[in-house]
């Protein structure tokens, strides 16, 4: 028996899915990754604040 596909037999096409995509929850619908940071020390928070402060807030 040969394991190569028959060149005259077309490959099966994937099935079409007609589900409503708005019924499914997307990653944007969750609260994940909306600015959560691991718990850190206050000195690290102050350093980050000073590093990211815009120049007009001196």
VEXLOSE-938634 format. One record per residue: residue number from 1; x, y, z of N, C-alpha, C in turn. Coordinates in pm, whole numbers. Layout:
<nodes>
<node><k>NUM</k><n_c1>X</n_c1><n_c2>Y</n_c2><n_c3>Z</n_c3><ca_c1>X</ca_c1><ca_c2>Y</ca_c2><ca_c3>Z</ca_c3><c_c1>X</c_c1><c_c2>Y</c_c2><c_c3>Z</c_c3></node>
...
</nodes>
This chain:
<nodes>
<node><k>1</k><n_c1>83</n_c1><n_c2>-118</n_c2><n_c3>0</n_c3><ca_c1>0</ca_c1><ca_c2>0</ca_c2><ca_c3>0</ca_c3><c_c1>87</c_c1><c_c2>125</c_c2><c_c3>0</c_c3></node>
<node><k>2</k><n_c1>41</n_c1><n_c2>224</n_c2><n_c3>-69</n_c3><ca_c1>115</ca_c1><ca_c2>349</ca_c2><ca_c3>-78</ca_c3><c_c1>57</c_c1><c_c2>451</c_c2><c_c3>22</c_c3></node>
<node><k>3</k><n_c1>146</n_c1><n_c2>529</n_c2><n_c3>84</n_c3><ca_c1>99</ca_c1><ca_c2>629</ca_c2><ca_c3>179</ca_c3><c_c1>90</c_c1><c_c2>767</c_c2><c_c3>116</c_c3></node>
<node><k>4</k><n_c1>125</n_c1><n_c2>780</n_c2><n_c3>-13</n_c3><ca_c1>115</ca_c1><ca_c2>910</ca_c2><ca_c3>-79</ca_c3><c_c1>-30</c_c1><c_c2>932</c_c2><c_c3>-121</c_c3></node>
<node><k>5</k><n_c1>-78</n_c1><n_c2>1057</n_c2><n_c3>-112</n_c3><ca_c1>-216</ca_c1><ca_c2>1085</ca_c2><ca_c3>-150</ca_c3><c_c1>-236</c_c1><c_c2>1069</c_c2><c_c3>-300</c_c3></node>
<node><k>6</k><n_c1>-355</n_c1><n_c2>1031</n_c2><n_c3>-337</n_c3><ca_c1>-391</ca_c1><ca_c2>1013</ca_c2><ca_c3>-477</ca_c3><c_c1>-402</c_c1><c_c2>1152</c_c2><c_c3>-541</c_c3></node>
<node><k>7</k><n_c1>-329</n_c1><n_c2>1179</n_c2><n_c3>-648</n_c3><ca_c1>-331</ca_c1><ca_c2>1313</ca_c2><ca_c3>-707</ca_c3><c_c1>-467</c_c1><c_c2>1350</c_c2><c_c3>-767</c_c3></node>
<node><k>8</k><n_c1>-550</n_c1><n_c2>1252</n_c2><n_c3>-797</n_c3><ca_c1>-681</ca_c1><ca_c2>1281</ca_c2><ca_c3>-857</ca_c3><c_c1>-789</c_c1><c_c2>1304</c_c2><c_c3>-751</c_c3></node>
<node><k>9</k><n_c1>-763</n_c1><n_c2>1268</n_c2><n_c3>-625</n_c3><ca_c1>-861</ca_c1><ca_c2>1289</ca_c2><ca_c3>-519</ca_c3><c_c1>-832</c_c1><c_c2>1423</c_c2><c_c3>-452</c_c3></node>
<node><k>10</k><n_c1>-927</n_c1><n_c2>1517</n_c2><n_c3>-460</n_c3><ca_c1>-901</ca_c1><ca_c2>1647</ca_c2><ca_c3>-397</ca_c3><c_c1>-901</c_c1><c_c2>1636</c_c2><c_c3>-245</c_c3></node>
<node><k>11</k><n_c1>-824</n_c1><n_c2>1723</n_c2><n_c3>-184</n_c3><ca_c1>-817</ca_c1><ca_c2>1726</ca_c2><ca_c3>-38</ca_c3><c_c1>-950</c_c1><c_c2>1778</c_c2><c_c3>17</c_c3></node>
<node><k>12</k><n_c1>-994</n_c1><n_c2>1726</n_c2><n_c3>132</n_c3><ca_c1>-1121</ca_c1><ca_c2>1775</ca_c2><ca_c3>188</ca_c3><c_c1>-1109</c_c1><c_c2>1921</c_c2><c_c3>229</c_c3></node>
<node><k>13</k><n_c1>-1212</n_c1><n_c2>1996</n_c2><n_c3>199</n_c3><ca_c1>-1212</ca_c1><ca_c2>2139</ca_c2><ca_c3>234</ca_c3><c_c1>-1260</c_c1><c_c2>2156</c_c2><c_c3>378</c_c3></node>
<node><k>14</k><n_c1>-1207</n_c1><n_c2>2256</n_c2><n_c3>448</n_c3><ca_c1>-1254</ca_c1><ca_c2>2279</ca_c2><ca_c3>585</ca_c3><c_c1>-1401</c_c1><c_c2>2322</c_c2><c_c3>585</c_c3></node>
<node><k>15</k><n_c1>-1470</n_c1><n_c2>2284</n_c2><n_c3>690</n_c3><ca_c1>-1612</ca_c1><ca_c2>2317</ca_c2><ca_c3>700</ca_c3><c_c1>-1629</c_c1><c_c2>2466</c_c2><c_c3>730</c_c3></node>
<node><k>16</k><n_c1>-1732</n_c1><n_c2>2524</n_c2><n_c3>673</n_c3><ca_c1>-1764</ca_c1><ca_c2>2663</ca_c2><ca_c3>702</ca_c3><c_c1>-1840</c_c1><c_c2>2671</c_c2><c_c3>833</c_c3></node>
<node><k>17</k><n_c1>-1808</n_c1><n_c2>2769</n_c2><n_c3>915</n_c3><ca_c1>-1874</ca_c1><ca_c2>2787</ca_c2><ca_c3>1044</ca_c3><c_c1>-1953</c_c1><c_c2>2917</c_c2><c_c3>1037</c_c3></node>
<node><k>18</k><n_c1>-2083</n_c1><n_c2>2907</n_c2><n_c3>1061</n_c3><ca_c1>-2168</ca_c1><ca_c2>3024</ca_c2><ca_c3>1053</ca_c3><c_c1>-2214</c_c1><c_c2>3071</c_c2><c_c3>1190</c_c3></node>
<node><k>19</k><n_c1>-2131</n_c1><n_c2>3049</n_c2><n_c3>1294</n_c3><ca_c1>-2164</ca_c1><ca_c2>3097</ca_c2><ca_c3>1428</ca_c3><c_c1>-2152</c_c1><c_c2>3249</c_c2><c_c3>1431</c_c3></node>
<node><k>20</k><n_c1>-2222</n_c1><n_c2>3309</n_c2><n_c3>1525</n_c3><ca_c1>-2213</ca_c1><ca_c2>3453</ca_c2><ca_c3>1544</ca_c3><c_c1>-2086</c_c1><c_c2>3483</c_c2><c_c3>1623</c_c3></node>
<node><k>21</k><n_c1>-1988</n_c1><n_c2>3554</n_c2><n_c3>1566</n_c3><ca_c1>-1863</ca_c1><ca_c2>3579</ca_c2><ca_c3>1639</ca_c3><c_c1>-1884</c_c1><c_c2>3670</c_c2><c_c3>1760</c_c3></node>
<node><k>22</k><n_c1>-1994</n_c1><n_c2>3744</n_c2><n_c3>1764</n_c3><ca_c1>-2017</ca_c1><ca_c2>3832</ca_c2><ca_c3>1878</ca_c3><c_c1>-2070</c_c1><c_c2>3757</c_c2><c_c3>2000</c_c3></node>
<node><k>23</k><n_c1>-2106</n_c1><n_c2>3631</n_c2><n_c3>1982</n_c3><ca_c1>-2149</ca_c1><ca_c2>3548</ca_c2><ca_c3>2095</ca_c3><c_c1>-2030</c_c1><c_c2>3498</c_c2><c_c3>2176</c_c3></node>
<node><k>24</k><n_c1>-1910</n_c1><n_c2>3507</n_c2><n_c3>2120</n_c3><ca_c1>-1791</ca_c1><ca_c2>3456</ca_c2><ca_c3>2188</ca_c3><c_c1>-1718</c_c1><c_c2>3572</c_c2><c_c3>2256</c_c3></node>
<node><k>25</k><n_c1>-1661</n_c1><n_c2>3545</n_c2><n_c3>2373</n_c3><ca_c1>-1588</ca_c1><ca_c2>3647</ca_c2><ca_c3>2446</ca_c3><c_c1>-1447</c_c1><c_c2>3660</c_c2><c_c3>2389</c_c3></node>
<node><k>26</k><n_c1>-1407</n_c1><n_c2>3783</n_c2><n_c3>2361</n_c3><ca_c1>-1271</ca_c1><ca_c2>3806</ca_c2><ca_c3>2310</ca_c3><c_c1>-1180</c_c1><c_c2>3842</c_c2><c_c3>2426</c_c3></node>
<node><k>27</k><n_c1>-1051</n_c1><n_c2>3848</n_c2><n_c3>2398</n_c3><ca_c1>-956</ca_c1><ca_c2>3883</ca_c2><ca_c3>2503</ca_c3><c_c1>-973</c_c1><c_c2>4028</c_c2><c_c3>2547</c_c3></node>
<node><k>28</k><n_c1>-1032</n_c1><n_c2>4111</n_c2><n_c3>2463</n_c3><ca_c1>-1056</ca_c1><ca_c2>4251</ca_c2><ca_c3>2500</ca_c3><c_c1>-1171</c_c1><c_c2>4265</c_c2><c_c3>2598</c_c3></node>
<node><k>29</k><n_c1>-1254</n_c1><n_c2>4161</n_c2><n_c3>2611</n_c3><ca_c1>-1370</ca_c1><ca_c2>4167</ca_c2><ca_c3>2700</ca_c3><c_c1>-1336</c_c1><c_c2>4131</c_c2><c_c3>2844</c_c3></node>
<node><k>30</k><n_c1>-1211</n_c1><n_c2>4105</n_c2><n_c3>2872</n_c3><ca_c1>-1172</ca_c1><ca_c2>4065</ca_c2><ca_c3>3007</ca_c3><c_c1>-1090</c_c1><c_c2>4176</c_c2><c_c3>3072</c_c3></node>
<node><k>31</k><n_c1>-1067</n_c1><n_c2>4164</n_c2><n_c3>3201</n_c3><ca_c1>-986</ca_c1><ca_c2>4262</ca_c2><ca_c3>3273</ca_c3><c_c1>-838</c_c1><c_c2>4225</c_c2><c_c3>3276</c_c3></node>
<node><k>32</k><n_c1>-801</n_c1><n_c2>4117</n_c2><n_c3>3210</n_c3><ca_c1>-661</ca_c1><ca_c2>4074</ca_c2><ca_c3>3210</ca_c3><c_c1>-574</c_c1><c_c2>4174</c_c2><c_c3>3137</c_c3></node>
<node><k>33</k><n_c1>-456</n_c1><n_c2>4198</n_c2><n_c3>3190</n_c3><ca_c1>-352</ca_c1><ca_c2>4280</ca_c2><ca_c3>3127</ca_c3><c_c1>-393</c_c1><c_c2>4425</c_c2><c_c3>3108</c_c3></node>
<node><k>34</k><n_c1>-473</n_c1><n_c2>4477</n_c2><n_c3>3198</n_c3><ca_c1>-508</ca_c1><ca_c2>4619</ca_c2><ca_c3>3192</ca_c3><c_c1>-430</c_c1><c_c2>4695</c_c2><c_c3>3298</c_c3></node>
<node><k>35</k><n_c1>-299</n_c1><n_c2>4690</n_c2><n_c3>3290</n_c3><ca_c1>-214</ca_c1><ca_c2>4768</ca_c2><ca_c3>3377</ca_c3><c_c1>-178</c_c1><c_c2>4700</c_c2><c_c3>3507</c_c3></node>
<node><k>36</k><n_c1>-213</n_c1><n_c2>4573</n_c2><n_c3>3522</n_c3><ca_c1>-173</ca_c1><ca_c2>4506</ca_c2><ca_c3>3645</ca_c3><c_c1>-23</c_c1><c_c2>4487</c_c2><c_c3>3645</c_c3></node>
<node><k>37</k><n_c1>36</n_c1><n_c2>4513</n_c2><n_c3>3757</n_c3><ca_c1>179</ca_c1><ca_c2>4490</ca_c2><ca_c3>3775</ca_c3><c_c1>196</c_c1><c_c2>4400</c_c2><c_c3>3896</c_c3></node>
<node><k>38</k><n_c1>302</n_c1><n_c2>4323</n_c2><n_c3>3897</n_c3><ca_c1>328</ca_c1><ca_c2>4244</ca_c2><ca_c3>4016</ca_c3><c_c1>354</c_c1><c_c2>4337</c_c2><c_c3>4135</c_c3></node>
<node><k>39</k><n_c1>319</n_c1><n_c2>4289</n_c2><n_c3>4251</n_c3><ca_c1>339</ca_c1><ca_c2>4370</ca_c2><ca_c3>4371</ca_c3><c_c1>486</c_c1><c_c2>4406</c_c2><c_c3>4384</c_c3></node>
<node><k>40</k><n_c1>514</n_c1><n_c2>4532</n_c2><n_c3>4407</n_c3><ca_c1>652</ca_c1><ca_c2>4576</ca_c2><ca_c3>4419</ca_c3><c_c1>668</c_c1><c_c2>4667</c_c2><c_c3>4539</c_c3></node>
<node><k>41</k><n_c1>786</n_c1><n_c2>4717</n_c2><n_c3>4555</n_c3><ca_c1>811</ca_c1><ca_c2>4807</ca_c2><ca_c3>4667</ca_c3><c_c1>778</c_c1><c_c2>4951</c_c2><c_c3>4626</c_c3></node>
<node><k>42</k><n_c1>760</n_c1><n_c2>5037</n_c2><n_c3>4724</n_c3><ca_c1>723</ca_c1><ca_c2>5175</ca_c2><ca_c3>4695</ca_c3><c_c1>838</c_c1><c_c2>5251</c_c2><c_c3>4629</c_c3></node>
<node><k>43</k><n_c1>963</n_c1><n_c2>5214</n_c2><n_c3>4656</n_c3><ca_c1>1076</ca_c1><ca_c2>5280</ca_c2><ca_c3>4592</ca_c3><c_c1>1075</c_c1><c_c2>5251</c_c2><c_c3>4442</c_c3></node>
<node><k>44</k><n_c1>1040</n_c1><n_c2>5129</n_c2><n_c3>4405</n_c3><ca_c1>1031</ca_c1><ca_c2>5094</ca_c2><ca_c3>4263</ca_c3><c_c1>918</c_c1><c_c2>5168</c_c2><c_c3>4195</c_c3></node>
<node><k>45</k><n_c1>806</n_c1><n_c2>5186</n_c2><n_c3>4266</n_c3><ca_c1>694</ca_c1><ca_c2>5262</ca_c2><ca_c3>4211</ca_c3><c_c1>732</c_c1><c_c2>5408</c_c2><c_c3>4189</c_c3></node>
<node><k>46</k><n_c1>804</n_c1><n_c2>5466</n_c2><n_c3>4284</n_c3><ca_c1>847</ca_c1><ca_c2>5605</ca_c2><ca_c3>4271</ca_c3><c_c1>944</c_c1><c_c2>5620</c_c2><c_c3>4155</c_c3></node>
<node><k>47</k><n_c1>1037</n_c1><n_c2>5526</n_c2><n_c3>4141</n_c3><ca_c1>1133</ca_c1><ca_c2>5532</ca_c2><ca_c3>4029</ca_c3><c_c1>1059</c_c1><c_c2>5523</c_c2><c_c3>3896</c_c3></node>
<node><k>48</k><n_c1>962</n_c1><n_c2>5433</n_c2><n_c3>3886</n_c3><ca_c1>885</ca_c1><ca_c2>5420</ca_c2><ca_c3>3763</ca_c3><c_c1>808</c_c1><c_c2>5548</c_c2><c_c3>3735</c_c3></node>
<node><k>49</k><n_c1>746</n_c1><n_c2>5607</n_c2><n_c3>3838</n_c3><ca_c1>671</ca_c1><ca_c2>5730</ca_c2><ca_c3>3822</ca_c3><c_c1>763</c_c1><c_c2>5842</c_c2><c_c3>3770</c_c3></node>
<node><k>50</k><n_c1>881</n_c1><n_c2>5855</n_c2><n_c3>3829</n_c3><ca_c1>972</ca_c1><ca_c2>5961</ca_c2><ca_c3>3787</ca_c3><c_c1>1028</c_c1><c_c2>5936</c_c2><c_c3>3647</c_c3></node>
<node><k>51</k><n_c1>1050</n_c1><n_c2>5808</n_c2><n_c3>3612</n_c3><ca_c1>1102</ca_c1><ca_c2>5776</ca_c2><ca_c3>3479</ca_c3><c_c1>998</c_c1><c_c2>5802</c_c2><c_c3>3370</c_c3></node>
<node><k>52</k><n_c1>870</n_c1><n_c2>5782</n_c2><n_c3>3400</n_c3><ca_c1>765</ca_c1><ca_c2>5792</ca_c2><ca_c3>3299</ca_c3><c_c1>693</c_c1><c_c2>5926</c_c2><c_c3>3301</c_c3></node>
<node><k>53</k><n_c1>732</n_c1><n_c2>6016</n_c2><n_c3>3390</n_c3><ca_c1>666</ca_c1><ca_c2>6145</ca_c2><ca_c3>3400</ca_c3><c_c1>699</c_c1><c_c2>6229</c_c2><c_c3>3277</c_c3></node>
<node><k>54</k><n_c1>598</n_c1><n_c2>6290</n_c2><n_c3>3214</n_c3><ca_c1>625</ca_c1><ca_c2>6376</ca_c2><ca_c3>3099</ca_c3><c_c1>708</c_c1><c_c2>6498</c_c2><c_c3>3139</c_c3></node>
<node><k>55</k><n_c1>787</n_c1><n_c2>6553</n_c2><n_c3>3048</n_c3><ca_c1>875</ca_c1><ca_c2>6666</ca_c2><ca_c3>3082</ca_c3><c_c1>799</c_c1><c_c2>6790</c_c2><c_c3>3128</c_c3></node>
<node><k>56</k><n_c1>676</n_c1><n_c2>6808</n_c2><n_c3>3084</n_c3><ca_c1>601</ca_c1><ca_c2>6927</ca_c2><ca_c3>3123</ca_c3><c_c1>545</c_c1><c_c2>6915</c_c2><c_c3>3266</c_c3></node>
<node><k>57</k><n_c1>568</n_c1><n_c2>6804</n_c2><n_c3>3334</n_c3><ca_c1>523</ca_c1><ca_c2>6785</ca_c2><ca_c3>3473</ca_c3><c_c1>639</c_c1><c_c2>6795</c_c2><c_c3>3571</c_c3></node>
<node><k>58</k><n_c1>739</n_c1><n_c2>6873</n_c2><n_c3>3540</n_c3><ca_c1>855</ca_c1><ca_c2>6885</ca_c2><ca_c3>3630</ca_c3><c_c1>823</c_c1><c_c2>6965</c_c2><c_c3>3751</c_c3></node>
</nodes>
